[in-house]
Amino acid sequence: MSSVLEITDTKFKEEVFFAKQPVLIYFWASWCGPCQLVSPSISEIAKSYRNRLKVVKLEVDTNPKATAECRVKGVPALRLYKDKELLAAHEGAITKQKLIEDILDPHLS
């Protein structure tokens, strides 16, 4: 079972802005090759950080409101939020190690 919660526009604010812990949003698309490369890392992050990070994924094609609100221009894209504040953003493929070093660890210490 994956620790990544799949959400839609209708649940976006509730699951992201009103979460009790930081939230990593993974924006993806079924036609996106780099997304297929990044997805396993996102699942691993969700499992290993489950006590201090909520991980959600949102398909861009079927969820235009959240995609626009987070200013996503390309996929895969990542946004890290805490208390309605954007802490970090990344677009394009990223390695698990770089995600941990550049996005997660600086904000989850």
C-alpha distances in whole Angstrom, upper triangle without the diagonal:
4,7,9,11,12,16,19,23,23,21,22,24,22,19,21,25,24,21,22,21,21,19,18,18,17,20,19,21,20,23,23,23,23,19,18,19,18,14,13,15,13,10,11,14,11,10,13,15,13,16,18,17,15,14,14,15,18,19,23,24,23,24,27,28,25,26,29,29,27,30,28,30,28,24,22,23,22,23,23,24,25,27,28,29,28,28,27,27,26,26,26,24,23,22,20,23,25,22,22,26,27,25,22,25,28,26,24,27
4,5,8,10,13,17,20,21,19,19,21,20,17,18,22,22,19,20,18,18,16,15,15,14,16,16,18,18,21,20,20,20,16,15,16,15,11,10,12,10,6,9,10,8,8,11,13,11,14,16,14,12,10,11,11,14,16,20,22,21,21,24,25,22,22,26,26,24,26,24,26,24,21,18,19,18,19,19,21,22,24,25,26,25,24,23,23,22,23,22,20,20,19,16,20,21,19,19,22,23,21,19,22,25,23,21,24
4,6,10,13,16,19,20,17,17,19,18,14,15,19,19,15,16,15,15,12,12,13,13,16,16,19,19,23,21,22,21,17,17,18,15,12,12,12,9,7,9,9,5,6,9,10,7,11,12,10,8,7,9,10,14,16,20,22,21,21,24,24,21,21,25,24,22,25,23,26,24,21,18,18,16,17,16,18,19,21,22,23,22,21,21,21,21,22,22,20,19,19,16,19,20,17,17,21,22,19,17,19,22,20,18,21
4,6,9,13,16,17,14,14,17,16,12,13,17,17,14,16,14,14,11,10,10,9,12,13,15,16,19,18,19,18,14,15,16,13,10,11,11,8,6,9,9,6,8,11,11,9,13,13,10,8,5,5,7,10,13,16,19,18,17,20,20,17,18,21,21,19,21,19,22,20,17,15,15,13,14,14,15,17,19,20,21,19,19,19,18,18,19,19,18,17,17,15,18,19,16,16,20,20,17,16,19,21,19,18,21
4,6,10,13,14,11,11,14,13,9,11,15,15,13,15,14,14,11,10,10,10,12,13,15,16,20,19,21,20,16,17,18,16,13,14,14,11,10,13,12,9,11,15,14,11,14,15,12,8,6,5,6,9,12,15,17,16,15,18,18,15,16,20,19,18,21,19,22,21,18,16,16,14,15,15,15,17,18,18,20,19,20,19,19,19,20,21,20,20,21,18,22,22,18,19,23,23,19,18,21,23,21,19,23
4,7,11,12,10,10,13,13,10,12,15,16,15,18,17,16,13,12,10,9,10,11,12,13,17,17,19,18,15,15,18,15,12,14,15,12,12,15,15,12,15,18,17,15,18,18,15,11,9,6,5,6,8,12,14,12,11,15,15,13,14,18,17,16,19,17,20,19,16,15,15,14,15,16,16,18,20,19,21,20,21,20,19,19,19,20,19,20,21,20,23,23,20,21,24,24,21,20,23,25,23,22,26
4,7,8,6,7,10,10,8,10,13,14,13,17,16,16,12,12,10,10,10,12,13,15,18,18,21,20,17,18,20,18,15,18,18,15,15,18,17,15,17,20,19,17,19,19,16,12,10,7,6,6,8,11,13,11,9,12,12,10,12,15,15,14,17,16,19,18,16,16,15,14,14,15,15,17,18,17,19,18,20,20,19,19,19,20,21,22,23,22,25,25,21,23,26,25,21,21,24,26,23,23,26
4,5,6,6,10,10,10,11,14,15,15,19,19,18,15,14,11,12,11,12,13,15,18,18,21,21,18,19,22,20,17,20,21,18,18,22,21,18,21,24,22,21,23,22,19,15,13,10,9,6,8,9,11,8,6,9,9,8,10,13,13,13,16,15,18,18,16,16,16,15,15,17,16,19,19,17,19,19,21,21,19,20,19,21,22,23,25,24,28,27,23,25,28,27,23,23,27,28,25,25,29
4,6,5,8,10,10,11,12,14,15,19,20,18,15,15,12,13,12,14,15,17,20,20,23,23,20,22,24,22,20,23,23,20,21,24,23,21,24,26,24,23,25,24,20,17,15,12,11,8,10,10,11,8,5,7,6,6,8,10,10,12,14,14,17,17,17,17,16,16,15,17,16,18,18,16,18,18,20,20,19,20,20,22,23,25,27,26,29,28,25,26,29,27,24,24,28,28,25,26,30
4,6,8,8,10,11,12,13,15,19,20,19,17,17,15,16,15,17,18,20,23,23,26,26,23,25,27,25,23,25,26,22,23,26,25,22,25,27,25,23,25,24,21,18,17,13,13,11,13,13,14,11,9,11,9,9,12,14,13,15,17,17,20,21,20,21,19,19,18,19,18,19,19,16,19,20,22,23,22,23,23,25,27,28,30,29,32,31,27,29,31,30,26,26,29,30,27,27,31
4,6,5,6,8,10,10,11,15,16,16,13,15,13,14,14,17,18,20,23,23,26,25,22,24,26,23,21,23,24,20,20,23,22,19,22,24,22,20,21,20,18,14,14,11,11,10,13,14,16,13,10,13,11,10,13,15,13,14,18,18,21,21,20,20,19,17,16,17,15,16,16,14,17,18,20,21,20,22,22,24,25,26,28,26,29,29,25,26,29,27,24,23,26,27,24,24,27
4,6,5,6,8,9,10,14,15,14,11,12,10,12,12,15,17,19,22,22,24,23,20,22,24,21,20,22,22,18,19,22,20,18,21,23,20,19,21,19,16,13,12,9,10,9,12,12,15,13,9,11,9,7,10,12,10,11,14,14,18,19,18,18,16,14,13,13,12,14,14,11,14,14,17,17,17,19,19,22,23,23,25,24,27,26,22,23,26,24,21,20,24,24,21,21,25
4,6,5,5,7,9,12,14,13,11,13,12,15,15,18,20,23,26,25,28,26,23,26,27,24,23,25,24,21,22,24,22,19,23,24,21,20,21,19,16,14,14,12,13,12,15,16,18,16,13,14,11,9,12,13,10,11,15,16,20,21,20,20,18,16,14,14,11,12,11,9,12,13,16,17,17,20,21,24,25,25,27,26,28,27,23,24,27,25,21,21,24,24,21,21,25
4,6,6,5,7,10,12,13,11,14,13,16,17,20,22,24,27,27,29,28,25,27,28,25,23,25,25,21,21,24,22,19,21,23,20,18,19,18,15,13,14,12,14,14,17,18,20,18,15,16,14,12,15,17,14,15,18,19,23,24,23,22,20,18,16,15,13,13,12,11,14,15,18,19,20,22,23,26,27,27,29,27,29,28,25,25,28,26,22,21,24,25,21,21,24
4,6,6,6,9,10,10,8,11,10,13,14,17,20,22,25,24,27,25,22,24,25,22,20,22,21,17,17,20,18,15,18,20,17,15,16,15,12,9,10,8,11,11,15,16,19,17,14,16,14,12,14,17,14,14,18,18,22,22,21,20,18,15,13,13,11,11,11,11,14,14,16,17,18,20,21,23,24,24,25,23,26,25,21,22,25,23,20,18,21,22,19,18,22
4,6,5,9,9,8,6,8,8,12,13,16,19,22,25,23,26,24,21,23,24,21,19,21,20,16,18,20,17,15,18,19,16,15,16,14,11,9,9,8,11,11,15,16,19,17,14,16,14,10,13,15,12,11,15,15,19,20,19,18,15,13,10,9,7,8,8,7,10,11,13,14,14,17,19,21,22,22,23,22,24,23,19,20,22,21,17,16,19,19,16,16,20
4,6,9,10,9,8,11,11,15,16,19,22,25,28,26,29,27,24,27,27,24,23,25,23,20,21,23,20,18,21,22,19,18,18,16,13,12,13,12,14,14,18,18,21,20,16,17,14,11,14,15,12,12,15,17,21,22,21,21,18,15,12,11,8,7,6,5,8,10,12,15,16,19,20,23,25,24,26,24,26,25,21,22,24,22,18,18,20,20,16,17,20
4,6,9,10,10,13,14,17,19,22,25,27,30,29,31,30,26,29,29,26,24,26,25,21,22,24,21,18,21,22,19,17,17,15,13,12,14,13,16,17,20,21,24,22,19,20,17,14,18,19,15,15,19,20,24,25,24,24,21,18,15,13,10,9,7,7,11,13,15,18,19,22,24,27,28,27,28,26,28,27,23,23,26,24,21,19,22,22,18,18,21
4,5,7,7,11,12,16,18,21,24,26,29,28,30,28,25,27,27,24,22,23,22,19,19,20,18,15,17,18,15,13,13,11,10,8,11,11,15,16,20,21,24,22,19,21,19,16,18,20,17,16,20,21,24,25,24,22,20,17,14,12,9,8,7,9,12,13,14,16,18,21,23,25,26,25,26,23,25,25,21,21,23,22,18,17,19,19,16,15,18
4,7,9,13,15,18,21,24,27,29,32,31,32,30,27,29,29,26,24,25,23,20,20,21,18,16,17,18,14,13,11,10,9,9,12,14,17,19,23,24,27,26,23,25,22,19,22,23,20,19,23,24,27,28,26,25,22,19,16,13,11,8,8,11,13,15,15,18,20,22,25,27,28,26,27,24,25,25,22,21,23,22,19,16,18,19,15,13,16
4,6,10,13,16,19,22,25,28,31,29,30,28,25,26,26,23,21,22,20,17,18,18,15,13,15,15,11,10,9,6,6,7,10,12,16,18,22,23,27,26,23,24,22,19,21,23,20,18,22,22,26,26,24,23,20,16,14,11,9,7,8,11,12,13,13,15,17,20,22,25,25,23,23,21,22,21,18,17,19,19,15,13,14,15,12,10,13
4,7,10,13,16,19,23,26,28,26,27,25,22,24,24,20,19,20,18,15,16,17,13,12,15,14,11,11,10,7,5,6,9,11,14,16,20,21,24,24,21,22,21,17,18,20,18,15,19,19,22,22,21,19,17,13,10,7,6,4,7,9,10,10,9,11,13,16,19,21,21,20,20,18,19,18,15,14,16,15,12,10,12,12,9,8,12
4,6,10,13,16,19,22,24,22,24,22,19,21,21,17,16,18,16,12,14,15,12,10,13,14,11,11,12,9,6,5,6,7,10,12,16,17,21,20,17,19,18,14,15,17,15,13,16,16,19,19,18,16,14,10,8,6,5,6,9,10,10,10,10,11,12,14,16,19,19,18,19,17,18,18,14,14,16,15,12,10,13,14,11,11,14
4,6,10,13,17,19,21,19,20,18,15,17,17,13,13,15,12,9,11,13,10,9,13,13,10,11,13,11,7,6,5,6,8,11,14,15,19,19,16,18,17,14,14,16,15,12,15,14,17,16,15,13,10,7,6,4,7,9,12,12,12,10,10,9,10,11,13,15,15,14,15,13,15,14,11,11,14,13,9,9,12,13,11,11,15
4,6,10,13,16,18,16,18,16,13,16,16,13,12,14,13,10,12,14,12,11,15,16,14,14,16,14,10,9,6,5,6,7,10,11,15,15,13,14,14,10,10,13,12,10,12,11,14,14,12,10,8,6,5,6,8,11,14,13,13,11,12,10,9,10,12,14,14,14,16,15,17,16,12,14,17,15,12,12,16,17,14,15,19
4,6,10,13,15,13,14,12,9,12,13,9,9,12,11,8,10,13,11,11,14,16,15,15,18,17,13,11,8,6,5,6,8,10,13,14,12,14,15,11,10,14,14,11,13,10,13,12,9,7,6,5,7,9,11,15,17,16,16,14,14,12,10,10,10,11,11,12,14,13,16,15,12,14,17,15,13,13,17,18,17,17,21
4,7,11,12,11,13,12,9,12,13,11,10,14,13,11,13,16,15,14,18,20,18,19,22,20,16,14,11,9,6,5,6,6,10,11,10,11,12,10,8,11,12,10,11,8,10,9,6,6,5,6,8,11,13,17,19,17,17,15,16,14,11,10,9,10,11,13,15,16,19,17,14,17,20,18,15,16,20,21,20,20,24
4,7,9,7,10,9,6,9,11,9,9,13,13,11,13,16,16,16,19,21,20,20,24,23,19,17,13,11,7,6,5,6,9,10,10,12,14,12,10,13,15,13,14,10,11,9,6,5,7,9,12,15,17,21,23,21,21,18,19,17,14,12,10,10,11,13,15,16,19,18,16,19,21,20,18,19,22,24,23,23,27
4,5,5,9,10,7,9,12,12,11,14,16,14,16,19,19,19,22,24,24,24,27,26,22,20,17,14,10,8,5,6,7,9,10,12,15,14,11,15,17,15,15,12,12,10,7,8,10,13,15,19,21,24,26,24,24,22,23,21,17,16,13,12,13,16,18,19,22,21,19,22,25,23,21,23,26,27,26,27,31
4,6,8,10,8,8,12,12,11,14,16,15,16,19,20,20,22,25,25,25,28,28,24,22,18,16,12,11,8,9,9,11,13,15,18,17,15,18,20,19,19,16,16,13,10,10,13,16,19,22,24,27,29,27,28,25,26,24,21,19,16,15,15,17,19,20,24,23,21,24,27,26,24,25,28,30,29,29,33
4,6,9,8,9,12,13,13,16,18,17,19,22,23,23,25,27,28,28,31,31,27,25,21,19,15,14,11,11,10,13,15,16,19,19,16,19,22,20,20,16,15,12,10,11,14,17,20,23,26,29,32,30,30,27,28,25,22,19,16,14,14,17,20,21,25,24,22,25,28,27,25,27,30,31,31,31,35
4,6,5,7,9,10,11,14,15,15,17,19,20,21,23,25,25,26,29,29,25,23,19,18,14,13,11,11,11,14,15,16,19,18,15,18,21,19,18,14,13,10,7,8,11,14,18,21,24,27,30,28,27,24,25,22,19,16,13,10,10,14,16,18,21,20,19,22,24,23,22,23,27,28,28,29,32
4,5,5,7,9,10,13,14,15,17,19,20,21,23,24,25,26,30,29,26,24,21,19,16,16,14,14,15,18,19,20,23,22,19,21,24,21,21,17,16,12,9,9,13,16,19,22,25,29,32,30,29,26,26,23,20,17,14,11,9,13,14,16,20,19,18,21,23,23,22,24,27,28,28,29,32
4,5,5,6,9,11,12,12,15,17,17,19,21,22,23,24,27,26,23,22,19,18,15,15,14,14,16,19,19,20,23,21,18,20,22,20,19,15,14,11,8,7,10,13,17,19,23,26,29,28,27,23,23,20,17,13,11,7,6,9,11,13,16,15,15,18,20,19,18,20,23,24,25,26,28
4,5,5,6,9,10,10,12,14,15,16,18,20,20,21,25,24,20,19,15,14,11,12,11,12,13,16,16,18,20,18,15,19,20,18,18,14,14,11,7,5,9,11,15,17,20,24,27,25,25,22,22,19,16,13,11,8,7,10,11,13,16,16,14,17,20,19,17,19,22,24,23,24,27
4,6,5,8,10,10,12,14,15,16,18,20,21,21,25,25,22,20,17,16,13,14,13,14,16,18,19,20,23,21,19,22,24,21,21,18,18,14,11,9,12,14,18,20,23,26,29,28,28,25,25,22,19,16,14,12,9,11,12,13,17,17,16,18,21,21,20,21,24,26,26,26,29
4,6,7,8,10,11,13,14,16,17,18,20,21,25,24,21,21,17,17,15,16,15,17,19,21,21,23,25,23,20,24,25,22,22,19,19,15,12,9,12,14,18,20,23,26,29,28,28,24,24,21,18,15,14,11,7,9,9,10,14,14,13,16,18,18,18,19,21,24,24,24,27
4,6,5,6,9,10,11,13,15,16,16,18,21,21,18,17,14,14,12,14,14,15,18,20,20,21,23,20,18,21,22,19,20,16,17,14,10,8,10,10,14,16,19,22,26,25,24,21,20,17,15,12,11,9,6,7,7,8,11,12,10,13,15,15,14,15,18,20,20,21,23
4,5,5,6,9,10,11,13,14,15,16,20,20,16,15,12,11,10,12,12,14,17,18,18,20,22,19,18,21,22,19,20,17,18,15,12,9,11,11,15,16,19,22,25,24,24,21,21,18,17,14,14,12,10,10,10,10,14,14,12,14,18,18,16,16,19,22,21,21,24
4,5,5,6,9,10,11,12,14,15,19,19,17,16,13,13,12,15,16,18,21,21,22,24,26,23,21,25,25,23,24,21,22,19,15,13,14,14,17,18,21,23,27,26,26,24,23,20,19,17,17,15,12,11,10,9,13,14,13,14,17,18,17,16,19,22,22,21,23
4,5,5,6,9,10,10,12,14,17,17,14,14,12,13,13,16,17,19,22,23,22,24,25,22,21,24,24,21,23,20,21,18,15,12,13,12,15,15,19,21,24,24,24,21,20,17,16,14,15,14,11,9,7,5,9,11,9,10,13,14,13,13,15,18,18,17,20
4,5,5,6,9,10,10,12,15,15,12,11,8,9,9,12,14,16,19,20,19,21,22,19,18,21,21,18,20,17,19,17,14,11,11,10,12,13,16,18,21,21,21,18,18,15,15,13,14,13,11,10,10,8,11,12,9,10,14,14,12,12,15,17,17,16,19
4,5,5,6,9,10,10,14,15,12,11,8,10,10,14,15,18,21,21,21,23,24,21,20,24,24,21,23,21,23,20,17,14,15,13,15,15,18,20,23,23,23,21,20,19,18,17,18,17,15,14,13,10,13,15,12,13,17,18,16,14,17,20,19,18,20
4,5,5,6,8,10,13,14,12,12,10,13,13,17,19,21,24,25,24,26,27,24,23,27,26,23,25,23,25,22,19,16,17,15,17,16,19,20,24,24,24,22,21,19,19,18,19,18,15,14,12,9,11,14,11,11,15,16,15,13,15,18,18,16,19
4,5,5,6,8,11,11,9,10,8,11,12,16,18,21,24,24,23,25,25,22,22,25,24,21,23,21,23,21,18,15,15,13,14,13,15,17,20,21,21,19,17,16,16,15,17,17,15,13,11,8,10,12,9,8,12,14,12,10,12,15,14,13,15
4,6,5,5,9,10,7,7,6,9,11,14,17,20,23,23,21,24,24,20,21,24,23,20,23,21,24,22,19,16,16,13,14,13,15,16,19,20,20,19,18,17,17,17,19,19,17,15,15,11,14,15,12,11,15,16,14,11,14,17,15,13,16
4,6,5,9,10,9,10,9,12,14,18,20,23,26,26,25,27,28,24,24,28,27,24,27,25,27,25,22,19,19,17,18,16,18,19,22,23,23,22,21,20,21,20,22,22,20,18,16,13,15,17,14,13,17,19,16,14,15,19,18,15,17
4,6,8,9,9,11,11,14,16,20,23,25,28,28,27,29,29,26,26,29,28,25,27,26,28,26,23,21,20,17,18,16,18,19,22,23,23,22,20,19,20,20,22,22,20,17,15,12,13,15,13,11,14,17,15,12,13,16,16,13,14
4,6,6,6,8,9,13,15,19,22,24,27,27,26,28,27,24,24,27,25,22,25,24,27,25,23,20,19,16,16,13,15,15,18,20,20,19,17,16,18,19,21,22,20,17,16,12,13,15,12,10,13,15,13,9,10,14,13,10,12
4,6,5,6,8,11,15,18,21,24,27,26,25,27,27,23,24,27,25,23,26,25,28,26,24,21,20,17,17,14,15,15,18,19,20,19,18,18,20,21,23,23,22,20,19,15,17,18,15,14,17,18,16,12,14,17,15,12,14
4,6,8,11,14,18,21,24,27,30,29,27,29,29,25,26,29,27,24,28,27,30,29,27,24,23,19,18,16,16,15,17,19,20,20,19,19,21,23,25,26,25,23,22,18,19,20,17,15,18,19,17,13,14,17,14,11,13
4,7,10,13,17,20,24,25,29,28,26,28,27,23,24,27,24,22,25,24,28,27,25,23,21,17,16,13,13,11,14,16,16,17,15,16,18,20,23,24,23,21,20,17,18,18,15,13,16,17,14,10,11,13,11,8,10
4,6,10,13,16,20,22,25,25,22,24,23,19,20,23,21,18,22,21,24,23,21,19,17,14,12,10,10,10,13,14,15,14,13,14,15,17,20,21,20,18,18,15,16,17,13,12,15,15,12,9,11,13,10,8,11
4,7,10,13,17,19,22,21,19,21,20,17,18,21,19,17,20,19,23,22,20,18,16,13,12,10,10,10,13,14,15,14,14,15,16,17,19,21,20,19,19,16,18,18,15,14,17,17,14,12,14,16,13,12,15
4,7,10,14,16,19,19,17,19,19,15,16,19,18,15,18,17,20,19,16,14,13,10,10,9,10,12,15,15,16,14,14,14,14,15,16,18,17,16,16,14,16,17,13,13,17,17,13,11,15,17,14,13,17
4,7,10,13,16,15,13,16,16,12,13,16,15,14,17,15,18,17,15,13,12,10,10,10,11,13,15,15,16,15,16,15,14,15,16,17,17,17,18,16,19,19,15,16,19,19,15,14,18,19,17,17,20
4,7,9,12,12,11,13,14,11,11,15,15,13,15,13,16,15,12,10,10,9,10,12,13,16,18,17,18,16,17,16,14,14,14,15,15,16,17,16,19,19,15,17,20,19,16,16,20,21,19,19,23
4,6,9,8,7,10,11,8,8,12,12,11,13,11,14,13,11,10,10,10,11,13,14,17,19,17,18,16,18,17,15,15,14,15,16,17,19,19,22,21,18,20,23,21,18,19,22,24,22,22,26
4,6,6,6,9,11,10,9,12,14,13,14,11,13,12,10,10,10,12,14,16,18,21,22,20,21,19,21,19,17,16,14,15,16,18,20,20,23,23,20,22,25,23,21,21,25,26,25,25,29
4,6,5,6,9,8,6,9,11,11,11,9,10,9,8,9,10,12,13,16,18,21,23,20,21,18,20,19,16,15,13,14,16,18,21,21,25,23,20,23,26,24,21,22,26,27,25,26,30
4,6,6,10,11,9,11,14,14,14,11,12,11,11,12,13,16,17,20,21,25,26,23,24,22,24,22,19,18,16,16,18,21,24,24,28,26,24,27,29,27,25,26,30,30,29,30,33
4,6,9,10,9,12,14,15,15,13,15,14,13,15,15,17,18,21,21,24,25,22,24,22,25,23,21,20,19,19,21,23,26,26,29,28,25,28,31,29,26,27,31,31,29,30,34
4,6,6,6,9,10,11,12,11,13,14,13,14,14,15,15,18,18,21,22,19,20,19,22,21,18,19,17,19,20,22,25,25,28,27,24,26,29,27,24,25,28,29,27,27,31
4,6,5,6,8,10,10,10,11,12,13,15,14,15,15,18,18,21,22,19,20,18,21,20,18,18,17,18,21,23,26,26,29,27,25,27,29,27,24,25,29,29,27,28,32
4,5,5,6,9,10,10,13,15,15,17,15,16,15,17,17,19,19,16,17,17,20,19,17,19,18,20,23,24,27,27,30,28,25,27,29,27,24,25,29,28,26,27,31
4,5,5,6,8,9,12,13,14,14,12,12,11,14,13,16,16,13,15,13,17,16,14,16,15,18,20,21,24,24,27,25,22,24,26,23,20,21,25,25,22,23,27
4,6,5,6,5,8,10,10,12,10,11,10,14,14,17,18,15,16,14,17,15,13,13,12,15,17,19,22,22,25,23,20,23,25,22,19,21,24,24,22,24,27
4,5,5,6,8,11,13,14,12,13,12,15,15,18,19,15,16,14,17,16,14,15,14,17,20,21,25,25,28,25,22,25,27,24,21,23,26,26,24,26,29
4,5,8,11,14,15,16,13,13,11,13,13,15,16,12,12,11,15,15,13,15,15,18,21,22,25,25,27,25,22,24,26,23,20,21,25,24,21,23,27
4,6,9,11,12,13,10,9,8,10,10,13,15,11,11,9,12,11,9,11,11,15,18,18,21,22,24,21,18,21,22,19,16,18,21,20,18,20,24
4,6,9,11,13,10,11,10,13,13,17,18,15,14,11,14,12,10,11,10,14,17,18,22,23,24,22,19,22,23,20,17,20,23,22,20,23,26
4,6,8,9,7,9,9,13,14,18,19,16,16,13,15,13,9,9,8,11,14,15,19,20,22,20,17,20,22,19,16,19,22,22,21,23,26
4,7,9,8,11,12,16,18,21,23,20,19,16,18,15,11,10,8,10,13,16,19,21,23,20,19,22,23,20,18,21,25,24,23,25,29
4,6,7,10,12,16,18,22,24,22,21,17,19,16,12,10,6,7,10,13,17,19,21,18,17,21,22,19,18,20,24,24,23,25,28
3,5,9,11,15,18,21,24,22,21,18,19,15,12,9,6,6,8,11,14,16,19,17,15,19,20,18,17,19,22,23,22,24,27
4,7,10,14,17,20,23,21,20,17,17,14,11,8,6,5,6,9,12,13,16,14,12,16,18,16,15,17,20,21,21,22,25
4,7,10,13,17,20,18,17,13,14,11,8,6,4,6,8,9,13,13,16,14,11,15,16,14,12,14,18,18,18,19,22
4,7,10,14,17,15,14,11,11,8,6,5,6,9,10,10,12,12,14,12,9,12,14,12,9,11,15,15,14,15,19
4,6,10,13,11,10,7,8,6,5,7,9,12,13,13,15,15,16,14,11,13,15,12,9,10,14,14,12,14,17
4,7,10,10,8,6,5,5,6,9,12,15,16,14,16,15,16,14,11,12,13,11,8,8,11,11,9,10,14
4,7,6,5,5,6,7,9,12,15,18,19,18,20,18,19,18,14,15,16,15,11,11,13,13,10,11,15
4,5,5,7,7,10,12,16,19,22,23,21,22,21,21,20,17,16,18,16,13,12,14,13,9,10,13
4,5,9,10,13,15,19,22,25,26,25,26,24,25,24,20,20,21,20,16,15,17,16,13,13,16
4,7,9,12,14,17,20,23,25,24,26,24,26,24,21,21,22,20,17,16,19,18,14,15,18
4,6,9,11,15,18,21,23,22,24,23,24,22,19,19,20,17,14,15,17,15,12,14,17
4,6,8,11,14,18,20,19,21,20,21,18,16,17,17,14,11,12,15,13,11,13,16
4,7,11,14,17,19,17,19,18,18,16,13,14,14,11,8,9,12,10,7,10,13
4,7,11,14,15,14,16,15,16,13,10,12,12,9,6,8,11,10,8,11,14
4,7,10,12,12,14,15,16,13,10,13,13,10,8,11,14,13,12,15,17
4,7,9,8,12,13,14,11,9,12,13,10,8,11,14,14,14,16,19
4,7,8,12,14,15,13,11,15,16,13,12,15,18,18,18,20,23
4,6,10,13,15,12,11,15,16,14,13,16,19,20,20,22,25
4,7,10,12,10,10,13,15,13,13,16,18,19,20,21,24
4,7,8,6,6,10,11,10,11,13,15,16,17,18,21
4,5,5,6,9,10,10,11,12,14,16,18,18,20
4,6,5,6,9,10,10,10,12,15,16,16,17
4,5,5,6,8,10,10,10,13,15,15,16
4,5,5,6,8,9,10,12,14,15,16
4,6,6,5,6,9,10,12,12,14
4,6,6,5,6,9,10,10,11
4,6,6,6,7,10,11,11
4,6,7,7,9,11,12
4,6,6,7,9,11
4,6,6,6,8
4,5,5,6
4,6,6
4,6
4
